[in-house]
Amino acid sequence: MDIQLLRHATLVLRFPGRTLLLDPMLSAGGAMEPVANAGNSQRIPLVELPVRGAELDQLLAGLDAIVVTHTHRDHWDAAASSLLSTQLPLFCQPADTGAFEAAGFAPRPVGDSLDWGGLSIHRTGGRHGNGEVGRKMGAVSGFVFEHPATPTLYVTGDTVWCPEVQNALERWRPDIVVVNAG
């Protein structure tokens, strides 16, 4: 297994025979308005992608699937929607199915778990925050990836510590955990 951080929450995950793009935010640096109520006026993404032009095209052409934890624009942006092939399998939380269908994709919502060509994908819960802020931020998922030839990987998604994260750690006992933390 190989995990490559592109920026923010955007990861390339390589398993034997499978390459996945997780939470693609593919816009040019500074192309989007600042995050509302973030306490600063910095346009996002804060940095450029480390791959551009032909190198980005090659990376995208080599993908086998897309995984999206939730549809906030820092995990799925307009550039991702336009650059990624609608023919790729797109794994997501059930709550986001309609948004991906509207963008021309054929999403494959992960209820609890599914097997995809030797790779098991398990969806976990999470919470963007606590109280009213957490509720307003909407649904978010994490994903656990299991392949017989690699360590078990858990990507938490955007979440604070909560019972859903604790349960995922206890249930799947991952070897590697990637946490979106700031």
MARBA-3410 file (N, C-alpha, C, O; in Angstrom, 1 decimal):
182
0.8,-1.2,0.0,0.0,0.0,0.0,0.9,1.2,0.0,2.0,1.3,0.6 ~ 0.4,2.2,-0.7,1.1,3.5,-0.7,0.1,4.6,-0.5,-1.0,4.6,-1.1 ~ 0.4,5.5,0.4,-0.5,6.7,0.7,0.2,7.9,0.3,1.3,8.2,0.8 ~ -0.3,8.7,-0.6,0.3,9.9,-1.1,-0.6,11.1,-0.8,-1.8,11.2,-1.3 ~ -0.2,12.0,0.1,-0.9,13.3,0.3,-0.7,14.2,-0.8,0.5,14.6,-1.1
-1.7,14.7,-1.4,-1.6,15.7,-2.5,-1.7,17.1,-1.8,-0.8,17.9,-2.0 ~ -2.7,17.3,-1.0,-2.8,18.5,-0.2,-4.2,18.4,0.6,-5.0,17.6,0.2 ~ -4.3,19.1,1.7,-5.5,19.2,2.5,-5.9,17.7,2.8,-5.1,17.0,3.5 ~ -7.1,17.3,2.4,-7.5,15.9,2.7,-7.4,15.0,1.4,-7.9,13.9,1.4 ~ -6.8,15.5,0.3,-6.8,14.8,-0.9,-5.6,13.8,-0.9,-4.4,14.2,-0.8
-6.0,12.5,-1.0,-5.0,11.4,-0.9,-5.1,10.6,-2.2,-6.2,10.4,-2.7 ~ -4.0,10.0,-2.6,-4.0,8.9,-3.5,-3.6,7.7,-2.7,-2.6,7.6,-2.1 ~ -4.5,6.7,-2.8,-4.3,5.4,-2.1,-4.0,4.3,-3.1,-4.9,4.1,-4.0 ~ -2.9,3.7,-3.0,-2.5,2.6,-3.9,-2.5,1.3,-3.2,-1.7,1.1,-2.3 ~ -3.4,0.4,-3.6,-3.4,-1.0,-3.1,-3.0,-1.9,-4.3,-3.0,-1.4,-5.4
-2.6,-3.1,-4.0,-2.3,-4.0,-5.2,-3.5,-4.1,-6.2,-4.6,-4.5,-5.8 ~ -3.2,-3.6,-7.4,-4.2,-3.6,-8.4,-5.3,-2.5,-8.4,-6.2,-2.5,-9.2 ~ -5.2,-1.6,-7.4,-6.2,-0.6,-7.3,-5.6,0.8,-6.9,-4.7,0.8,-6.0 ~ -6.0,1.8,-7.6,-5.5,3.2,-7.2,-6.8,4.0,-7.0,-7.6,4.2,-7.9 ~ -6.9,4.6,-5.8,-8.1,5.4,-5.5,-7.7,6.9,-5.2,-6.6,7.1,-4.7
-8.6,7.8,-5.5,-8.4,9.2,-5.2,-9.4,9.5,-4.1,-10.6,9.4,-4.3 ~ -8.9,10.0,-2.9,-9.8,10.3,-1.8,-10.0,11.8,-1.6,-9.0,12.5,-1.6 ~ -11.2,12.2,-1.5,-11.5,13.6,-1.2,-10.8,14.6,-2.2,-10.0,15.4,-1.7 ~ -11.1,14.5,-3.5,-10.4,15.4,-4.4,-10.8,16.8,-4.4,-11.9,17.2,-4.7 ~ -9.8,17.7,-4.0,-10.0,19.1,-4.2,-8.9,19.5,-5.2,-7.7,19.6,-4.8
-9.3,19.7,-6.4,-8.3,19.8,-7.5,-8.2,21.2,-8.1,-7.5,21.4,-9.1 ~ -8.9,22.2,-7.5,-8.8,23.6,-7.9,-7.4,24.1,-7.8,-6.6,23.6,-6.9 ~ -7.0,25.1,-8.6,-5.8,25.8,-8.5,-5.7,26.5,-7.1,-6.8,26.9,-6.5 ~ -4.5,26.7,-6.6,-4.4,27.4,-5.3,-5.0,28.8,-5.3,-4.9,29.5,-6.3 ~ -5.8,29.1,-4.3,-6.5,30.4,-4.2,-7.7,30.6,-5.1,-8.2,31.7,-5.2
-8.1,29.5,-5.8,-9.2,29.7,-6.8,-10.6,29.9,-6.1,-11.5,30.4,-6.8 ~ -10.8,29.5,-4.9,-12.1,29.5,-4.2,-12.1,30.6,-3.1,-11.1,30.9,-2.5 ~ -13.3,31.0,-2.9,-13.6,32.0,-1.8,-13.1,31.4,-0.5,-13.1,30.2,-0.3 ~ -12.8,32.3,0.5,-12.4,31.8,1.8,-13.5,31.0,2.5,-14.7,31.1,2.1 ~ -13.2,30.2,3.4,-14.1,29.4,4.2,-14.9,30.4,5.1,-14.2,31.2,5.8
-16.2,30.4,5.0,-17.0,31.3,5.8,-16.8,31.1,7.3,-16.6,29.9,7.7 ~ -16.7,32.1,8.1,-16.5,32.0,9.6,-15.3,31.3,10.0,-15.2,30.8,11.1 ~ -14.2,31.3,9.2,-13.0,30.7,9.5,-12.0,31.6,10.3,-11.0,31.1,10.8 ~ -12.4,32.8,10.4,-11.5,33.7,11.2,-10.4,34.3,10.4,-9.6,35.1,10.9 ~ -10.4,34.1,9.1,-9.4,34.7,8.2,-10.0,34.9,6.8,-11.1,34.4,6.5
-9.3,35.6,5.9,-9.8,35.8,4.6,-9.0,35.1,3.5,-8.9,35.6,2.4 ~ -8.3,34.0,3.9,-7.5,33.3,2.9,-8.3,32.5,1.9,-9.2,31.8,2.3 ~ -8.0,32.7,0.7,-8.7,32.0,-0.4,-8.2,30.5,-0.3,-7.0,30.3,0.1 ~ -9.0,29.6,-0.7,-8.6,28.2,-0.7,-8.6,27.7,-2.1,-9.3,28.2,-3.0 ~ -7.9,26.6,-2.4,-6.9,25.9,-1.5,-5.7,26.8,-1.2,-5.4,27.8,-2.0
-5.1,26.6,-0.1,-4.0,27.4,0.4,-2.8,27.2,-0.4,-1.9,28.2,-0.5 ~ -2.6,26.1,-1.0,-1.4,25.8,-1.8,-1.8,25.1,-3.1,-2.9,24.6,-3.3 ~ -0.8,25.2,-4.1,-1.1,24.5,-5.4,-0.9,23.0,-5.2,-0.3,22.5,-4.2 ~ -1.5,22.3,-6.1,-1.3,20.8,-6.2,0.2,20.6,-6.5,0.8,21.3,-7.2 ~ 0.8,19.5,-5.9,2.2,19.2,-6.3,2.3,18.6,-7.7,3.5,18.5,-8.1
1.2,18.3,-8.3,1.3,17.8,-9.7,0.3,18.6,-10.5,-0.8,18.9,-10.1 ~ 0.8,19.0,-11.7,0.0,19.8,-12.6,0.2,19.4,-14.0,1.1,18.6,-14.3 ~ -0.6,19.8,-14.9,-0.5,19.6,-16.3,-0.5,18.1,-16.7,-1.4,17.4,-16.2 ~ 0.5,17.7,-17.4,0.6,16.3,-17.9,0.7,15.3,-16.8,0.2,14.2,-16.8 ~ 1.4,15.7,-15.7,1.6,14.8,-14.5,0.3,14.6,-13.8,0.0,13.5,-13.4
-0.6,15.6,-13.7,-1.9,15.5,-13.1,-2.8,14.6,-14.0,-3.5,13.8,-13.6 ~ -2.7,14.9,-15.3,-3.5,14.1,-16.3,-3.1,12.6,-16.2,-4.0,11.8,-16.2 ~ -1.9,12.3,-16.1,-1.4,10.9,-16.0,-1.9,10.3,-14.7,-2.4,9.2,-14.7 ~ -1.9,11.1,-13.6,-2.4,10.5,-12.3,-3.9,10.2,-12.4,-4.3,9.2,-12.0 ~ -4.6,11.2,-12.9,-6.1,11.0,-13.0,-6.4,9.8,-14.0,-7.4,9.1,-13.8
-5.7,9.7,-15.1,-5.9,8.6,-16.0,-5.6,7.2,-15.4,-6.2,6.2,-15.9 ~ -4.8,7.2,-14.4,-4.4,5.9,-13.7,-5.3,5.5,-12.6,-5.1,4.5,-11.9 ~ -6.4,6.3,-12.3,-7.3,6.0,-11.2,-8.2,4.8,-11.5,-8.7,4.6,-12.7 ~ -8.6,4.1,-10.5,-9.6,3.0,-10.6,-10.9,3.4,-9.9,-11.9,2.9,-10.3 ~ -10.8,4.4,-9.0,-12.0,4.8,-8.3,-11.8,6.1,-7.5,-10.6,6.5,-7.4
-12.9,6.7,-7.1,-12.9,7.9,-6.3,-13.6,7.6,-5.0,-14.6,6.8,-5.0 ~ -13.1,8.1,-3.9,-13.8,8.0,-2.6,-14.0,9.4,-2.0,-13.0,10.1,-2.0 ~ -15.2,9.7,-1.6,-15.5,11.0,-1.0,-16.1,10.9,0.3,-17.2,10.2,0.4 ~ -15.5,11.5,1.4,-16.1,11.4,2.7,-17.3,12.2,2.9,-18.2,11.9,3.7 ~ -17.4,13.4,2.2,-18.5,14.2,2.3,-18.3,15.3,1.2,-17.2,15.5,0.6
-19.4,16.1,0.9,-19.3,17.0,-0.3,-19.0,18.4,0.0,-19.3,19.3,-0.8 ~ -18.4,18.7,1.2,-17.9,20.1,1.4,-16.9,20.4,0.3,-16.2,19.4,-0.1 ~ -16.8,21.6,-0.1,-15.9,21.9,-1.3,-14.4,21.7,-1.1,-13.7,21.7,-2.0 ~ -14.0,21.5,0.2,-12.6,21.2,0.4,-12.4,19.7,0.4,-11.2,19.3,0.6 ~ -13.4,19.0,0.0,-13.3,17.5,-0.2,-13.8,17.1,-1.6,-13.4,16.0,-2.0
-14.6,17.9,-2.2,-15.1,17.6,-3.5,-15.4,19.0,-4.1,-16.4,19.7,-3.7 ~ -14.6,19.5,-5.0,-14.8,20.8,-5.6,-15.2,20.7,-7.1,-15.2,19.7,-7.7 ~ -15.5,21.9,-7.6,-16.0,22.0,-9.0,-14.9,21.4,-10.0,-15.2,20.8,-11.0 ~ -13.6,21.7,-9.6,-12.5,21.2,-10.5,-12.6,19.6,-10.5,-12.4,19.0,-11.6 ~ -12.7,19.0,-9.4,-12.8,17.5,-9.3,-14.0,17.1,-10.2,-13.9,16.1,-10.9
-15.1,17.7,-10.0,-16.3,17.3,-10.8,-16.1,17.4,-12.3,-16.6,16.6,-13.0 ~ -15.3,18.4,-12.7,-15.1,18.5,-14.2,-13.9,17.7,-14.7,-13.9,17.3,-15.9 ~ -12.9,17.5,-13.9,-11.7,16.8,-14.3,-11.8,15.3,-14.2,-11.1,14.6,-15.0 ~ -12.6,14.7,-13.3,-12.6,13.3,-13.1,-13.6,12.6,-14.0,-14.7,13.2,-14.3 ~ -13.3,11.4,-14.5,-14.2,10.7,-15.3,-15.4,10.3,-14.6,-15.4,9.7,-13.5
-16.6,10.5,-15.2,-17.9,10.1,-14.7,-18.0,8.6,-14.8,-18.9,8.0,-14.2 ~ -17.1,7.9,-15.5,-17.1,6.5,-15.6,-16.5,5.7,-14.5,-16.6,4.5,-14.3 ~ -15.7,6.5,-13.7,-15.0,5.9,-12.5,-16.0,5.5,-11.4,-17.0,6.3,-11.2 ~ -15.9,4.4,-10.7,-16.7,4.2,-9.5,-16.4,5.3,-8.5,-15.3,5.7,-8.3 ~ -17.5,5.8,-7.9,-17.4,6.8,-6.9,-18.0,6.3,-5.7,-19.3,6.2,-5.6
-17.3,6.0,-4.6,-17.8,5.5,-3.4,-18.0,6.7,-2.4,-17.2,7.6,-2.3 ~ -19.2,6.7,-1.8,-19.5,7.9,-0.9,-20.5,7.4,0.2,-20.9,6.3,0.2 ~ -20.8,8.4,1.0,-21.9,8.1,2.0,-23.2,8.2,1.4,-23.4,9.0,0.4 ~ -24.2,7.4,1.8,-25.5,7.5,1.2,-26.2,8.9,1.1,-26.9,9.1,0.1 ~ -25.9,9.7,2.1,-26.5,11.1,2.1,-26.1,11.9,0.9,-26.7,12.9,0.6
-24.9,11.6,0.3,-24.4,12.4,-0.8,-24.7,11.8,-2.2,-24.3,12.4,-3.2 ~ -25.4,10.8,-2.3,-25.7,10.1,-3.6,-26.3,11.1,-4.6,-25.9,11.2,-5.7 ~ -27.3,11.9,-4.2,-28.0,12.8,-5.1,-27.1,13.9,-5.6,-27.2,14.2,-6.8 ~ -26.2,14.4,-4.8,-25.3,15.4,-5.3,-24.4,14.9,-6.4,-24.1,15.6,-7.4 ~ -23.9,13.6,-6.3,-23.0,13.0,-7.3,-23.8,12.7,-8.6,-23.3,12.8,-9.7
-25.1,12.2,-8.4,-25.9,11.9,-9.6,-26.2,13.2,-10.3,-26.1,13.2,-11.6 ~ -26.4,14.3,-9.6,-26.7,15.6,-10.3,-25.4,16.1,-11.1,-25.6,16.8,-12.0 ~ -24.2,15.7,-10.6,-23.0,16.0,-11.3,-22.6,15.1,-12.5,-21.6,15.2,-13.1 ~ -23.5,14.1,-12.7,-23.3,13.2,-13.8,-22.6,11.9,-13.5,-22.2,11.1,-14.4 ~ -22.3,11.7,-12.2,-21.6,10.5,-11.8,-22.6,9.4,-11.4,-23.8,9.7,-11.2
-22.2,8.2,-11.3,-23.0,7.0,-10.9,-22.4,6.6,-9.6,-21.7,5.6,-9.5 ~ -22.8,7.2,-8.5,-22.2,6.9,-7.2,-22.6,5.5,-6.7,-23.6,5.0,-7.0 ~ -21.7,5.0,-5.9,-21.9,3.7,-5.2,-21.9,4.0,-3.7,-20.8,3.9,-3.1 ~ -23.0,4.3,-3.2,-23.0,4.6,-1.7,-22.6,3.4,-0.9,-23.0,2.2,-1.2 ~ -21.8,3.6,0.1,-21.4,2.5,1.0,-22.2,2.7,2.3,-22.1,3.6,3.1
-23.2,1.7,2.5,-24.0,1.7,3.7,-23.1,1.3,4.9,-22.9,2.2,5.7 ~ -22.7,0.1,4.9,-21.8,-0.3,6.0,-20.5,-0.8,5.4,-19.4,-0.3,5.7 ~ -20.5,-1.7,4.5,-19.3,-2.3,3.9,-19.7,-2.8,2.5,-20.8,-3.1,2.1 ~ -18.6,-2.8,1.6,-18.8,-3.5,0.3,-17.4,-4.0,-0.1,-16.4,-3.5,0.3 ~ -17.4,-5.0,-0.9,-16.2,-5.6,-1.5,-16.1,-5.2,-2.9,-17.1,-5.2,-3.7
-14.9,-4.7,-3.3,-14.7,-4.2,-4.7,-13.4,-4.8,-5.2,-12.3,-4.2,-4.9 ~ -13.5,-5.9,-5.9,-12.3,-6.5,-6.5,-11.2,-6.8,-5.6,-10.0,-6.5,-5.9 ~ -11.5,-7.4,-4.4,-10.4,-7.7,-3.5,-10.2,-6.7,-2.4,-9.4,-6.9,-1.5 ~ -10.8,-5.5,-2.6,-10.6,-4.5,-1.6,-11.9,-4.3,-0.8,-13.0,-4.1,-1.5 ~ -11.9,-4.4,0.5,-13.1,-4.2,1.3,-13.1,-2.8,1.7,-12.1,-2.2,2.2
-14.2,-2.1,1.6,-14.4,-0.7,1.9,-15.5,-0.6,3.0,-16.6,-1.0,2.7 ~ -15.2,-0.1,4.2,-16.1,0.0,5.3,-16.3,1.5,5.6,-15.4,2.2,5.7 ~ -17.6,1.9,5.7,-17.8,3.3,6.0,-18.0,3.4,7.5,-18.7,2.5,8.2 ~ -17.4,4.4,8.1,-17.5,4.7,9.5,-18.2,6.1,9.7,-18.3,6.9,8.8 ~ -18.7,6.3,10.9,-19.3,7.6,11.2,-18.3,8.6,11.7,-17.2,8.2,12.0
-18.8,9.8,11.9,-18.0,10.8,12.5,-18.8,12.0,12.7,-20.0,12.0,12.4 ~ -18.2,13.0,13.3,-18.9,14.3,13.6,-18.0,15.5,13.3,-16.9,15.5,13.8 ~ -18.5,16.4,12.5,-17.7,17.6,12.2,-17.3,18.4,13.5,-16.3,19.0,13.5 ~ -18.2,18.3,14.4,-18.0,19.1,15.6,-19.1,18.7,16.6,-19.8,17.8,16.4 ~ -19.1,19.5,17.7,-20.1,19.2,18.7,-21.2,20.2,18.7,-21.0,21.3,18.2
-22.3,19.9,19.3,-23.4,20.8,19.4,-24.0,21.3,18.1,-24.0,20.6,17.1 ~ -24.4,22.6,18.2,-25.1,23.2,17.0,-24.2,23.3,15.8,-24.6,23.1,14.7 ~ -22.9,23.7,16.0,-22.0,23.8,14.9,-21.8,22.4,14.2,-21.8,22.3,13.0 ~ -21.6,21.4,15.0,-21.5,20.0,14.4,-22.7,19.6,13.6,-22.6,19.0,12.5 ~ -23.9,19.9,14.1,-25.1,19.6,13.3,-25.2,20.4,12.0,-25.6,19.9,11.0
-24.9,21.7,12.1,-25.0,22.5,10.9,-24.0,22.1,9.8,-24.2,22.3,8.6 ~ -22.8,21.5,10.2,-21.8,21.1,9.3,-22.3,19.8,8.5,-21.7,19.6,7.4 ~ -23.3,19.1,8.9,-23.8,18.0,8.2,-23.1,16.7,8.4,-22.1,16.5,9.2 ~ -23.5,15.7,7.6,-23.0,14.3,7.7,-21.6,14.2,7.2,-21.2,14.9,6.2 ~ -20.8,13.4,7.8,-19.5,13.1,7.3,-19.2,11.6,7.6,-19.7,11.0,8.6
-18.4,11.0,6.8,-18.0,9.6,7.0,-16.5,9.5,7.0,-15.8,10.4,6.5 ~ -16.0,8.4,7.5,-14.7,7.9,7.4,-14.7,6.6,6.6,-15.8,6.1,6.4 ~ -13.6,6.1,6.2,-13.6,4.8,5.5,-12.4,4.0,6.0,-11.3,4.5,6.3 ~ -12.7,2.7,6.1,-11.6,1.7,6.5,-11.4,0.9,5.2,-12.4,0.4,4.6 ~ -10.2,0.7,4.8,-9.8,-0.1,3.6,-9.0,-1.3,4.1,-8.0,-1.2,4.8
-9.5,-2.5,3.6,-8.9,-3.8,3.9,-8.5,-4.5,2.6,-9.4,-4.7,1.8 ~ -7.3,-4.9,2.5,-6.8,-5.7,1.4,-6.0,-6.8,2.0,-5.2,-6.5,2.9 ~ -6.1,-8.0,1.5,-5.3,-9.1,2.2,-3.8,-8.9,2.1,-3.1,-9.5,3.0 ~ -3.3,-8.1,1.2,-1.8,-8.0,1.1,-1.3,-6.7,1.7,-0.1,-6.4,1.6 ~ -2.1,-5.9,2.4,-1.7,-4.7,3.0,-2.2,-4.5,4.4,-3.1,-5.2,4.8
-1.6,-3.5,5.1,-2.1,-3.2,6.5,-3.5,-2.6,6.3,-3.9,-2.1,5.2 ~ -4.3,-2.7,7.3,-5.7,-2.0,7.4,-5.5,-0.5,7.6,-4.8,-0.1,8.5 ~ -6.2,0.2,6.7,-6.1,1.7,6.7,-7.4,2.3,7.1,-8.5,1.9,6.6 ~ -7.4,3.2,8.1,-8.6,4.0,8.5,-8.4,5.4,8.2,-7.5,6.0,8.7 ~ -9.2,6.0,7.3,-9.2,7.5,7.1,-10.4,8.0,7.8,-11.5,7.7,7.4
-10.2,8.8,8.8,-11.3,9.3,9.7,-12.3,10.2,9.0,-13.4,10.3,9.4 ~ -11.8,11.0,8.0,-12.7,12.0,7.5,-12.6,13.2,8.5,-11.9,13.2,9.4 ~ -13.4,14.2,8.2,-13.4,15.4,9.1,-14.2,15.1,10.3,-15.5,15.1,10.3 ~ -13.6,14.8,11.4,-14.3,14.5,12.6,-13.5,14.9,13.8,-12.3,14.9,13.9 ~ -14.3,15.2,14.9,-13.7,15.3,16.2,-13.7,13.9,16.9,-14.3,13.0,16.3
-13.0,13.8,18.0,-13.1,12.5,18.7,-14.6,12.3,19.2,-15.2,13.2,19.8 ~ -15.1,11.2,18.9,-16.5,10.9,19.2,-16.7,9.4,19.3,-15.8,8.6,18.9 ~ -17.9,8.9,19.8,-18.1,7.5,19.9,-17.9,6.8,18.6,-17.5,5.6,18.5 ~ -18.3,7.4,17.5,-18.2,6.7,16.2,-16.7,6.4,15.8,-16.4,5.4,15.3 ~ -15.8,7.3,16.1,-14.4,7.1,15.9,-13.9,6.0,16.8,-13.2,5.1,16.4
-14.2,6.1,18.1,-13.8,5.1,19.0,-14.3,3.7,18.6,-13.6,2.7,18.6 ~ -15.6,3.6,18.2,-16.1,2.3,17.7,-15.4,1.8,16.5,-15.1,0.6,16.4 ~ -15.0,2.7,15.5,-14.3,2.3,14.4,-12.9,1.7,14.7,-12.5,0.7,14.2 ~ -12.3,2.4,15.6,-10.9,1.9,16.1,-11.0,0.5,16.8,-10.2,-0.3,16.5 ~ -12.1,0.4,17.6,-12.3,-0.9,18.3,-12.7,-2.0,17.3,-12.2,-3.2,17.4
-13.6,-1.7,16.4,-14.1,-2.7,15.5,-13.1,-3.2,14.5,-12.9,-4.4,14.3 ~ -12.4,-2.2,13.8,-11.5,-2.6,12.7,-10.0,-2.7,13.1,-9.2,-3.3,12.4 ~ -9.6,-2.2,14.3,-8.3,-2.3,14.8,-7.3,-2.0,13.6,-6.4,-2.8,13.3 ~ -7.4,-0.8,13.0,-6.5,-0.5,11.9,-5.0,-0.4,12.2,-4.7,-0.1,13.4 ~ -4.2,-0.7,11.3,-2.8,-0.6,11.4,-2.3,0.8,11.2,-1.3,1.3,11.8
-3.0,1.5,10.4,-2.7,2.9,10.0,-4.0,3.8,10.1,-5.0,3.4,9.6 ~ -3.8,4.9,10.7,-5.0,5.9,10.8,-4.5,7.2,10.2,-3.5,7.8,10.7 ~ -5.3,7.7,9.3,-5.1,9.1,8.8,-6.2,10.0,9.3,-7.3,9.7,9.1 ~ -5.7,11.0,10.0,-6.7,12.0,10.6,-6.6,13.3,10.0,-5.5,13.9,9.8 ~ -7.7,13.9,9.6,-7.7,15.3,9.1,-7.8,16.2,10.3,-8.8,16.3,10.9
-6.6,16.8,10.6,-6.5,17.6,11.8,-5.9,18.9,11.4,-5.1,19.0,10.6 ~ -6.3,20.0,12.1,-5.8,21.3,11.9,-5.5,21.9,13.2,-5.0,23.1,13.2
END
